[in-house]
Amino acid sequence: MTKRPGRPSLDPADTTMRLSLSLPAKRYDALSRTAAAERTTVSDWLRRAVTRELLLRKLPSPRP
């Protein structure tokens, strides 16, 4: 089996799910500027923001 190109798995012990998000252009542009100022990508910024929000809400842990 050949290695797939692209970003490495976020968690090698868990399956990664795709998520699609639509934003108004002005909001995306603002987010892009914020991500660039933090020297990251929009995708990575959103990943961290969603993870942070889920941790703050203390959602139940996923079942094994």
mmCIF file of the N, C-alpha and C atoms, coordinates in Angstrom:
data_MODEL
# 
_entry.id   MODEL 
# 
loop_
_atom_site.group_PDB 
_atom_site.id 
_atom_site.type_symbol 
_atom_site.label_atom_id 
_atom_site.label_alt_id 
_atom_site.label_comp_id 
_atom_site.label_asym_id 
_atom_site.label_entity_id 
_atom_site.label_seq_id 
_atom_site.pdbx_PDB_ins_code 
_atom_site.Cartn_x 
_atom_site.Cartn_y 
_atom_site.Cartn_z 
_atom_site.occupancy 
_atom_site.B_iso_or_equiv 
_atom_site.pdbx_formal_charge 
_atom_site.auth_seq_id 
_atom_site.auth_comp_id 
_atom_site.auth_asym_id 
_atom_site.auth_atom_id 
_atom_site.pdbx_PDB_model_num 
ATOM 1   N N  . MET A 1 1  ? 0.855   -1.179 0.000  1.00 0.00 ? 1  MET A N  1 
ATOM 2   C CA . MET A 1 1  ? 0.000   0.000  0.000  1.00 0.00 ? 1  MET A CA 1 
ATOM 3   C C  . MET A 1 1  ? 0.898   1.238  0.000  1.00 0.00 ? 1  MET A C  1 
ATOM 4   N N  . THR A 1 2  ? 0.576   2.197  -0.837 1.00 0.00 ? 2  THR A N  1 
ATOM 5   C CA . THR A 1 2  ? 1.373   3.414  -0.900 1.00 0.00 ? 2  THR A CA 1 
ATOM 6   C C  . THR A 1 2  ? 0.816   4.460  0.050  1.00 0.00 ? 2  THR A C  1 
ATOM 7   N N  . LYS A 1 3  ? 1.696   5.297  0.507  1.00 0.00 ? 3  LYS A N  1 
ATOM 8   C CA . LYS A 1 3  ? 1.290   6.360  1.424  1.00 0.00 ? 3  LYS A CA 1 
ATOM 9   C C  . LYS A 1 3  ? 0.537   7.444  0.643  1.00 0.00 ? 3  LYS A C  1 
ATOM 10  N N  . ARG A 1 4  ? -0.597  7.872  1.183  1.00 0.00 ? 4  ARG A N  1 
ATOM 11  C CA . ARG A 1 4  ? -1.371  8.940  0.548  1.00 0.00 ? 4  ARG A CA 1 
ATOM 12  C C  . ARG A 1 4  ? -0.705  10.280 0.800  1.00 0.00 ? 4  ARG A C  1 
ATOM 13  N N  . PRO A 1 5  ? -0.687  11.150 -0.201 1.00 0.00 ? 5  PRO A N  1 
ATOM 14  C CA . PRO A 1 5  ? -0.098  12.473 0.003  1.00 0.00 ? 5  PRO A CA 1 
ATOM 15  C C  . PRO A 1 5  ? -1.010  13.334 0.872  1.00 0.00 ? 5  PRO A C  1 
ATOM 16  N N  . GLY A 1 6  ? -0.444  14.364 1.432  1.00 0.00 ? 6  GLY A N  1 
ATOM 17  C CA . GLY A 1 6  ? -1.256  15.299 2.206  1.00 0.00 ? 6  GLY A CA 1 
ATOM 18  C C  . GLY A 1 6  ? -0.918  15.311 3.675  1.00 0.00 ? 6  GLY A C  1 
ATOM 19  N N  . ARG A 1 7  ? -1.784  15.943 4.418  1.00 0.00 ? 7  ARG A N  1 
ATOM 20  C CA . ARG A 1 7  ? -1.602  16.110 5.854  1.00 0.00 ? 7  ARG A CA 1 
ATOM 21  C C  . ARG A 1 7  ? -1.596  14.767 6.568  1.00 0.00 ? 7  ARG A C  1 
ATOM 22  N N  . PRO A 1 8  ? -0.694  14.571 7.530  1.00 0.00 ? 8  PRO A N  1 
ATOM 23  C CA . PRO A 1 8  ? -0.699  13.323 8.294  1.00 0.00 ? 8  PRO A CA 1 
ATOM 24  C C  . PRO A 1 8  ? -1.953  13.226 9.156  1.00 0.00 ? 8  PRO A C  1 
ATOM 25  N N  . SER A 1 9  ? -2.278  12.041 9.583  1.00 0.00 ? 9  SER A N  1 
ATOM 26  C CA . SER A 1 9  ? -3.449  11.812 10.417 1.00 0.00 ? 9  SER A CA 1 
ATOM 27  C C  . SER A 1 9  ? -3.383  12.663 11.682 1.00 0.00 ? 9  SER A C  1 
ATOM 28  N N  . LEU A 1 10 ? -4.500  13.240 12.076 1.00 0.00 ? 10 LEU A N  1 
ATOM 29  C CA . LEU A 1 10 ? -4.542  14.052 13.289 1.00 0.00 ? 10 LEU A CA 1 
ATOM 30  C C  . LEU A 1 10 ? -4.354  13.200 14.530 1.00 0.00 ? 10 LEU A C  1 
ATOM 31  N N  . ASP A 1 11 ? -4.909  12.007 14.514 1.00 0.00 ? 11 ASP A N  1 
ATOM 32  C CA . ASP A 1 11 ? -4.795  11.067 15.620 1.00 0.00 ? 11 ASP A CA 1 
ATOM 33  C C  . ASP A 1 11 ? -4.658  9.676  15.026 1.00 0.00 ? 11 ASP A C  1 
ATOM 34  N N  . PRO A 1 12 ? -3.457  9.109  15.049 1.00 0.00 ? 12 PRO A N  1 
ATOM 35  C CA . PRO A 1 12 ? -3.240  7.809  14.426 1.00 0.00 ? 12 PRO A CA 1 
ATOM 36  C C  . PRO A 1 12 ? -4.144  6.708  15.003 1.00 0.00 ? 12 PRO A C  1 
ATOM 37  N N  . ALA A 1 13 ? -4.642  6.904  16.216 1.00 0.00 ? 13 ALA A N  1 
ATOM 38  C CA . ALA A 1 13 ? -5.484  5.897  16.854 1.00 0.00 ? 13 ALA A CA 1 
ATOM 39  C C  . ALA A 1 13 ? -6.964  6.071  16.523 1.00 0.00 ? 13 ALA A C  1 
ATOM 40  N N  . ASP A 1 14 ? -7.312  7.087  15.743 1.00 0.00 ? 14 ASP A N  1 
ATOM 41  C CA . ASP A 1 14 ? -8.718  7.360  15.450 1.00 0.00 ? 14 ASP A CA 1 
ATOM 42  C C  . ASP A 1 14 ? -8.888  7.748  13.988 1.00 0.00 ? 14 ASP A C  1 
ATOM 43  N N  . THR A 1 15 ? -10.075 7.507  13.469 1.00 0.00 ? 15 THR A N  1 
ATOM 44  C CA . THR A 1 15 ? -10.397 7.863  12.097 1.00 0.00 ? 15 THR A CA 1 
ATOM 45  C C  . THR A 1 15 ? -10.662 9.362  12.000 1.00 0.00 ? 15 THR A C  1 
ATOM 46  N N  . THR A 1 16 ? -10.208 9.961  10.925 1.00 0.00 ? 16 THR A N  1 
ATOM 47  C CA . THR A 1 16 ? -10.455 11.378 10.681 1.00 0.00 ? 16 THR A CA 1 
ATOM 48  C C  . THR A 1 16 ? -11.696 11.521 9.814  1.00 0.00 ? 16 THR A C  1 
ATOM 49  N N  . MET A 1 17 ? -12.574 12.423 10.184 1.00 0.00 ? 17 MET A N  1 
ATOM 50  C CA . MET A 1 17 ? -13.803 12.677 9.422  1.00 0.00 ? 17 MET A CA 1 
ATOM 51  C C  . MET A 1 17 ? -13.676 14.031 8.738  1.00 0.00 ? 17 MET A C  1 
ATOM 52  N N  . ARG A 1 18 ? -14.206 14.130 7.535  1.00 0.00 ? 18 ARG A N  1 
ATOM 53  C CA . ARG A 1 18 ? -14.187 15.395 6.799  1.00 0.00 ? 18 ARG A CA 1 
ATOM 54  C C  . ARG A 1 18 ? -15.366 16.249 7.228  1.00 0.00 ? 18 ARG A C  1 
ATOM 55  N N  . LEU A 1 19 ? -15.164 17.558 7.198  1.00 0.00 ? 19 LEU A N  1 
ATOM 56  C CA . LEU A 1 19 ? -16.198 18.515 7.555  1.00 0.00 ? 19 LEU A CA 1 
ATOM 57  C C  . LEU A 1 19 ? -16.180 19.636 6.521  1.00 0.00 ? 19 LEU A C  1 
ATOM 58  N N  . SER A 1 20 ? -17.346 20.001 6.047  1.00 0.00 ? 20 SER A N  1 
ATOM 59  C CA . SER A 1 20 ? -17.450 21.088 5.079  1.00 0.00 ? 20 SER A CA 1 
ATOM 60  C C  . SER A 1 20 ? -18.130 22.265 5.761  1.00 0.00 ? 20 SER A C  1 
ATOM 61  N N  . LEU A 1 21 ? -17.608 23.460 5.507  1.00 0.00 ? 21 LEU A N  1 
ATOM 62  C CA . LEU A 1 21 ? -18.127 24.656 6.153  1.00 0.00 ? 21 LEU A CA 1 
ATOM 63  C C  . LEU A 1 21 ? -18.246 25.767 5.126  1.00 0.00 ? 21 LEU A C  1 
ATOM 64  N N  . SER A 1 22 ? -19.372 26.446 5.121  1.00 0.00 ? 22 SER A N  1 
ATOM 65  C CA . SER A 1 22 ? -19.566 27.594 4.237  1.00 0.00 ? 22 SER A CA 1 
ATOM 66  C C  . SER A 1 22 ? -19.607 28.863 5.081  1.00 0.00 ? 22 SER A C  1 
ATOM 67  N N  . LEU A 1 23 ? -18.890 29.873 4.613  1.00 0.00 ? 23 LEU A N  1 
ATOM 68  C CA . LEU A 1 23 ? -18.843 31.163 5.309  1.00 0.00 ? 23 LEU A CA 1 
ATOM 69  C C  . LEU A 1 23 ? -19.056 32.282 4.304  1.00 0.00 ? 23 LEU A C  1 
ATOM 70  N N  . PRO A 1 24 ? -19.639 33.387 4.737  1.00 0.00 ? 24 PRO A N  1 
ATOM 71  C CA . PRO A 1 24 ? -19.682 34.558 3.859  1.00 0.00 ? 24 PRO A CA 1 
ATOM 72  C C  . PRO A 1 24 ? -18.242 34.997 3.556  1.00 0.00 ? 24 PRO A C  1 
ATOM 73  N N  . ALA A 1 25 ? -18.026 35.541 2.378  1.00 0.00 ? 25 ALA A N  1 
ATOM 74  C CA . ALA A 1 25 ? -16.686 35.923 1.939  1.00 0.00 ? 25 ALA A CA 1 
ATOM 75  C C  . ALA A 1 25 ? -16.007 36.885 2.918  1.00 0.00 ? 25 ALA A C  1 
ATOM 76  N N  . LYS A 1 26 ? -16.748 37.851 3.446  1.00 0.00 ? 26 LYS A N  1 
ATOM 77  C CA . LYS A 1 26 ? -16.155 38.809 4.388  1.00 0.00 ? 26 LYS A CA 1 
ATOM 78  C C  . LYS A 1 26 ? -15.657 38.116 5.648  1.00 0.00 ? 26 LYS A C  1 
ATOM 79  N N  . ARG A 1 27 ? -16.423 37.146 6.134  1.00 0.00 ? 27 ARG A N  1 
ATOM 80  C CA . ARG A 1 27 ? -16.012 36.429 7.341  1.00 0.00 ? 27 ARG A CA 1 
ATOM 81  C C  . ARG A 1 27 ? -14.788 35.553 7.063  1.00 0.00 ? 27 ARG A C  1 
ATOM 82  N N  . TYR A 1 28 ? -14.776 34.904 5.880  1.00 0.00 ? 28 TYR A N  1 
ATOM 83  C CA . TYR A 1 28 ? -13.622 34.093 5.504  1.00 0.00 ? 28 TYR A CA 1 
ATOM 84  C C  . TYR A 1 28 ? -12.370 34.965 5.374  1.00 0.00 ? 28 TYR A C  1 
ATOM 85  N N  . ASP A 1 29 ? -12.508 36.122 4.762  1.00 0.00 ? 29 ASP A N  1 
ATOM 86  C CA . ASP A 1 29 ? -11.367 37.028 4.611  1.00 0.00 ? 29 ASP A CA 1 
ATOM 87  C C  . ASP A 1 29 ? -10.817 37.445 5.970  1.00 0.00 ? 29 ASP A C  1 
ATOM 88  N N  . ALA A 1 30 ? -11.706 37.754 6.901  1.00 0.00 ? 30 ALA A N  1 
ATOM 89  C CA . ALA A 1 30 ? -11.270 38.126 8.256  1.00 0.00 ? 30 ALA A CA 1 
ATOM 90  C C  . ALA A 1 30 ? -10.570 36.952 8.930  1.00 0.00 ? 30 ALA A C  1 
ATOM 91  N N  . LEU A 1 31 ? -11.126 35.756 8.770  1.00 0.00 ? 31 LEU A N  1 
ATOM 92  C CA . LEU A 1 31 ? -10.512 34.562 9.349  1.00 0.00 ? 31 LEU A CA 1 
ATOM 93  C C  . LEU A 1 31 ? -9.151  34.294 8.712  1.00 0.00 ? 31 LEU A C  1 
ATOM 94  N N  . SER A 1 32 ? -9.049  34.503 7.412  1.00 0.00 ? 32 SER A N  1 
ATOM 95  C CA . SER A 1 32 ? -7.781  34.305 6.712  1.00 0.00 ? 32 SER A CA 1 
ATOM 96  C C  . SER A 1 32 ? -6.713  35.264 7.238  1.00 0.00 ? 32 SER A C  1 
ATOM 97  N N  . ARG A 1 33 ? -7.093  36.510 7.474  1.00 0.00 ? 33 ARG A N  1 
ATOM 98  C CA . ARG A 1 33 ? -6.148  37.486 8.032  1.00 0.00 ? 33 ARG A CA 1 
ATOM 99  C C  . ARG A 1 33 ? -5.714  37.079 9.447  1.00 0.00 ? 33 ARG A C  1 
ATOM 100 N N  . THR A 1 34 ? -6.674  36.610 10.246 1.00 0.00 ? 34 THR A N  1 
ATOM 101 C CA . THR A 1 34 ? -6.360  36.171 11.610 1.00 0.00 ? 34 THR A CA 1 
ATOM 102 C C  . THR A 1 34 ? -5.400  34.989 11.585 1.00 0.00 ? 34 THR A C  1 
ATOM 103 N N  . ALA A 1 35 ? -5.689  34.006 10.744 1.00 0.00 ? 35 ALA A N  1 
ATOM 104 C CA . ALA A 1 35 ? -4.831  32.822 10.636 1.00 0.00 ? 35 ALA A CA 1 
ATOM 105 C C  . ALA A 1 35 ? -3.433  33.222 10.161 1.00 0.00 ? 35 ALA A C  1 
ATOM 106 N N  . ALA A 1 36 ? -3.363  34.102 9.166  1.00 0.00 ? 36 ALA A N  1 
ATOM 107 C CA . ALA A 1 36 ? -2.063  34.537 8.653  1.00 0.00 ? 36 ALA A CA 1 
ATOM 108 C C  . ALA A 1 36 ? -1.262  35.253 9.742  1.00 0.00 ? 36 ALA A C  1 
ATOM 109 N N  . ALA A 1 37 ? -1.940  36.062 10.540 1.00 0.00 ? 37 ALA A N  1 
ATOM 110 C CA . ALA A 1 37 ? -1.260  36.772 11.630 1.00 0.00 ? 37 ALA A CA 1 
ATOM 111 C C  . ALA A 1 37 ? -0.699  35.791 12.661 1.00 0.00 ? 37 ALA A C  1 
ATOM 112 N N  . GLU A 1 38 ? -1.352  34.645 12.797 1.00 0.00 ? 38 GLU A N  1 
ATOM 113 C CA . GLU A 1 38 ? -0.885  33.609 13.727 1.00 0.00 ? 38 GLU A CA 1 
ATOM 114 C C  . GLU A 1 38 ? 0.023   32.598 13.024 1.00 0.00 ? 38 GLU A C  1 
ATOM 115 N N  . ARG A 1 39 ? 0.365   32.890 11.764 1.00 0.00 ? 39 ARG A N  1 
ATOM 116 C CA . ARG A 1 39 ? 1.253   32.044 10.969 1.00 0.00 ? 39 ARG A CA 1 
ATOM 117 C C  . ARG A 1 39 ? 0.747   30.605 10.862 1.00 0.00 ? 39 ARG A C  1 
ATOM 118 N N  . THR A 1 40 ? -0.527  30.484 10.527 1.00 0.00 ? 40 THR A N  1 
ATOM 119 C CA . THR A 1 40 ? -1.133  29.175 10.332 1.00 0.00 ? 40 THR A CA 1 
ATOM 120 C C  . THR A 1 40 ? -2.116  29.254 9.168  1.00 0.00 ? 40 THR A C  1 
ATOM 121 N N  . THR A 1 41 ? -2.728  28.140 8.842  1.00 0.00 ? 41 THR A N  1 
ATOM 122 C CA . THR A 1 41 ? -3.704  28.110 7.756  1.00 0.00 ? 41 THR A CA 1 
ATOM 123 C C  . THR A 1 41 ? -5.109  28.271 8.328  1.00 0.00 ? 41 THR A C  1 
ATOM 124 N N  . VAL A 1 42 ? -6.048  28.608 7.459  1.00 0.00 ? 42 VAL A N  1 
ATOM 125 C CA . VAL A 1 42 ? -7.445  28.708 7.886  1.00 0.00 ? 42 VAL A CA 1 
ATOM 126 C C  . VAL A 1 42 ? -7.913  27.349 8.416  1.00 0.00 ? 42 VAL A C  1 
ATOM 127 N N  . SER A 1 43 ? -7.575  26.279 7.715  1.00 0.00 ? 43 SER A N  1 
ATOM 128 C CA . SER A 1 43 ? -7.989  24.930 8.141  1.00 0.00 ? 43 SER A CA 1 
ATOM 129 C C  . SER A 1 43 ? -7.462  24.601 9.532  1.00 0.00 ? 43 SER A C  1 
ATOM 130 N N  . ASP A 1 44 ? -6.179  24.864 9.761  1.00 0.00 ? 44 ASP A N  1 
ATOM 131 C CA . ASP A 1 44 ? -5.600  24.561 11.068 1.00 0.00 ? 44 ASP A CA 1 
ATOM 132 C C  . ASP A 1 44 ? -6.212  25.449 12.143 1.00 0.00 ? 44 ASP A C  1 
ATOM 133 N N  . TRP A 1 45 ? -6.439  26.727 11.839 1.00 0.00 ? 45 TRP A N  1 
ATOM 134 C CA . TRP A 1 45 ? -7.049  27.636 12.811 1.00 0.00 ? 45 TRP A CA 1 
ATOM 135 C C  . TRP A 1 45 ? -8.432  27.132 13.207 1.00 0.00 ? 45 TRP A C  1 
ATOM 136 N N  . LEU A 1 46 ? -9.220  26.713 12.215 1.00 0.00 ? 46 LEU A N  1 
ATOM 137 C CA . LEU A 1 46 ? -10.562 26.193 12.489 1.00 0.00 ? 46 LEU A CA 1 
ATOM 138 C C  . LEU A 1 46 ? -10.500 24.899 13.296 1.00 0.00 ? 46 LEU A C  1 
ATOM 139 N N  . ARG A 1 47 ? -9.555  24.003 12.952 1.00 0.00 ? 47 ARG A N  1 
ATOM 140 C CA . ARG A 1 47 ? -9.398  22.760 13.721 1.00 0.00 ? 47 ARG A CA 1 
ATOM 141 C C  . ARG A 1 47 ? -9.145  23.052 15.192 1.00 0.00 ? 47 ARG A C  1 
ATOM 142 N N  . ARG A 1 48 ? -8.219  23.981 15.437 1.00 0.00 ? 48 ARG A N  1 
ATOM 143 C CA . ARG A 1 48 ? -7.891  24.311 16.834 1.00 0.00 ? 48 ARG A CA 1 
ATOM 144 C C  . ARG A 1 48 ? -9.064  24.991 17.539 1.00 0.00 ? 48 ARG A C  1 
ATOM 145 N N  . ALA A 1 49 ? -9.783  25.859 16.832 1.00 0.00 ? 49 ALA A N  1 
ATOM 146 C CA . ALA A 1 49 ? -10.923 26.562 17.434 1.00 0.00 ? 49 ALA A CA 1 
ATOM 147 C C  . ALA A 1 49 ? -12.035 25.583 17.802 1.00 0.00 ? 49 ALA A C  1 
ATOM 148 N N  . VAL A 1 50 ? -12.331 24.649 16.919 1.00 0.00 ? 50 VAL A N  1 
ATOM 149 C CA . VAL A 1 50 ? -13.382 23.662 17.201 1.00 0.00 ? 50 VAL A CA 1 
ATOM 150 C C  . VAL A 1 50 ? -12.949 22.767 18.362 1.00 0.00 ? 50 VAL A C  1 
ATOM 151 N N  . THR A 1 51 ? -11.712 22.315 18.350 1.00 0.00 ? 51 THR A N  1 
ATOM 152 C CA . THR A 1 51 ? -11.213 21.462 19.441 1.00 0.00 ? 51 THR A CA 1 
ATOM 153 C C  . THR A 1 51 ? -11.288 22.205 20.771 1.00 0.00 ? 51 THR A C  1 
ATOM 154 N N  . ARG A 1 52 ? -10.849 23.468 20.774 1.00 0.00 ? 52 ARG A N  1 
ATOM 155 C CA . ARG A 1 52 ? -10.889 24.278 22.003 1.00 0.00 ? 52 ARG A CA 1 
ATOM 156 C C  . ARG A 1 52 ? -12.327 24.419 22.506 1.00 0.00 ? 52 ARG A C  1 
ATOM 157 N N  . GLU A 1 53 ? -13.258 24.688 21.597 1.00 0.00 ? 53 GLU A N  1 
ATOM 158 C CA . GLU A 1 53 ? -14.673 24.845 21.975 1.00 0.00 ? 53 GLU A CA 1 
ATOM 159 C C  . GLU A 1 53 ? -15.238 23.547 22.548 1.00 0.00 ? 53 GLU A C  1 
ATOM 160 N N  . LEU A 1 54 ? -14.911 22.438 21.932 1.00 0.00 ? 54 LEU A N  1 
ATOM 161 C CA . LEU A 1 54 ? -15.400 21.151 22.428 1.00 0.00 ? 54 LEU A CA 1 
ATOM 162 C C  . LEU A 1 54 ? -14.847 20.845 23.816 1.00 0.00 ? 54 LEU A C  1 
ATOM 163 N N  . LEU A 1 55 ? -13.587 21.191 24.047 1.00 0.00 ? 55 LEU A N  1 
ATOM 164 C CA . LEU A 1 55 ? -12.988 20.966 25.365 1.00 0.00 ? 55 LEU A CA 1 
ATOM 165 C C  . LEU A 1 55 ? -13.612 21.882 26.419 1.00 0.00 ? 55 LEU A C  1 
ATOM 166 N N  . LEU A 1 56 ? -13.906 23.138 26.043 1.00 0.00 ? 56 LEU A N  1 
ATOM 167 C CA . LEU A 1 56 ? -14.524 24.074 26.990 1.00 0.00 ? 56 LEU A CA 1 
ATOM 168 C C  . LEU A 1 56 ? -15.919 23.610 27.395 1.00 0.00 ? 56 LEU A C  1 
ATOM 169 N N  . ARG A 1 57 ? -16.638 23.027 26.464 1.00 0.00 ? 57 ARG A N  1 
ATOM 170 C CA . ARG A 1 57 ? -17.996 22.560 26.757 1.00 0.00 ? 57 ARG A CA 1 
ATOM 171 C C  . ARG A 1 57 ? -18.001 21.219 27.478 1.00 0.00 ? 57 ARG A C  1 
ATOM 172 N N  . LYS A 1 58 ? -16.836 20.611 27.587 1.00 0.00 ? 58 LYS A N  1 
ATOM 173 C CA . LYS A 1 58 ? -16.670 19.338 28.290 1.00 0.00 ? 58 LYS A CA 1 
ATOM 174 C C  . LYS A 1 58 ? -17.670 18.303 27.795 1.00 0.00 ? 58 LYS A C  1 
ATOM 175 N N  . LEU A 1 59 ? -17.693 18.137 26.495 1.00 0.00 ? 59 LEU A N  1 
ATOM 176 C CA . LEU A 1 59 ? -18.563 17.117 25.907 1.00 0.00 ? 59 LEU A CA 1 
ATOM 177 C C  . LEU A 1 59 ? -18.110 15.742 26.340 1.00 0.00 ? 59 LEU A C  1 
ATOM 178 N N  . PRO A 1 60 ? -19.029 14.780 26.379 1.00 0.00 ? 60 PRO A N  1 
ATOM 179 C CA . PRO A 1 60 ? -18.640 13.437 26.784 1.00 0.00 ? 60 PRO A CA 1 
ATOM 180 C C  . PRO A 1 60 ? -17.560 12.884 25.847 1.00 0.00 ? 60 PRO A C  1 
ATOM 181 N N  . SER A 1 61 ? -16.678 12.088 26.412 1.00 0.00 ? 61 SER A N  1 
ATOM 182 C CA . SER A 1 61 ? -15.634 11.459 25.608 1.00 0.00 ? 61 SER A CA 1 
ATOM 183 C C  . SER A 1 61 ? -16.258 10.492 24.633 1.00 0.00 ? 61 SER A C  1 
ATOM 184 N N  . PRO A 1 62 ? -15.649 10.359 23.447 1.00 0.00 ? 62 PRO A N  1 
ATOM 185 C CA . PRO A 1 62 ? -16.198 9.404  22.486 1.00 0.00 ? 62 PRO A CA 1 
ATOM 186 C C  . PRO A 1 62 ? -16.072 7.977  23.005 1.00 0.00 ? 62 PRO A C  1 
ATOM 187 N N  . ARG A 1 63 ? -17.007 7.159  22.584 1.00 0.00 ? 63 ARG A N  1 
ATOM 188 C CA . ARG A 1 63 ? -16.955 5.746  22.990 1.00 0.00 ? 63 ARG A CA 1 
ATOM 189 C C  . ARG A 1 63 ? -15.899 5.020  22.184 1.00 0.00 ? 63 ARG A C  1 
ATOM 190 N N  . PRO A 1 64 ? -15.221 4.066  22.808 1.00 0.00 ? 64 PRO A N  1 
ATOM 191 C CA . PRO A 1 64 ? -14.174 3.316  22.081 1.00 0.00 ? 64 PRO A CA 1 
ATOM 192 C C  . PRO A 1 64 ? -14.763 2.463  20.990 1.00 0.00 ? 64 PRO A C  1 
# 
